[in-house]
Amino acid sequence: MTPTDPDPIDPGRSHPDRIDPDRTPGLVIAAVAAATVVVPFLAVYAILFIAHGIFVVPEQPDITTSRHGEAYAGFVVGLFLGLVLWGMNRMLNGANRVVFWLAQAITAGVSGYLLLDNASGERQIPAVVLMASVLALALSAAPPVTRWVRSAEVPAESGEADVKLPDLA
């Protein structure tokens, strides 16, 4: 049975348990969309901290005690941005969810810390980022997403899996 074969109960639509490898399920797109909330913040902070650490001499560093510490923090944020984007890419391609879950769990943890920390300033942004990362984690655990990820692990139906070697014995 292929994804385009009719559903045995309702012949007018395709079978619900079959995943079309050319159509990403809506819940996967929704999970990745929720995960994108943190991306602009990471990009801006990476550029800001790297600029403060390398190009501009700040009067008082923002998050560390030295100018070079700001640059290191910017590079760490840039690496984390890469992890977030890599996880989103793997999720959209159905490769797996581990990197996606790791990045969203870190995002939720840091957002939760900033939400509870009195010295971190306004709480609206950490609250929104925390809600979005928790939503992304919840959506990525849904059964249609699981089927999407598992469908990428199944060998292609091109006949390569059915090739048998001759018995030489």
Order of alpha helices (4+ residues) and beta strands (2+ residues): alpha-alpha-alpha-alpha-alpha-alpha
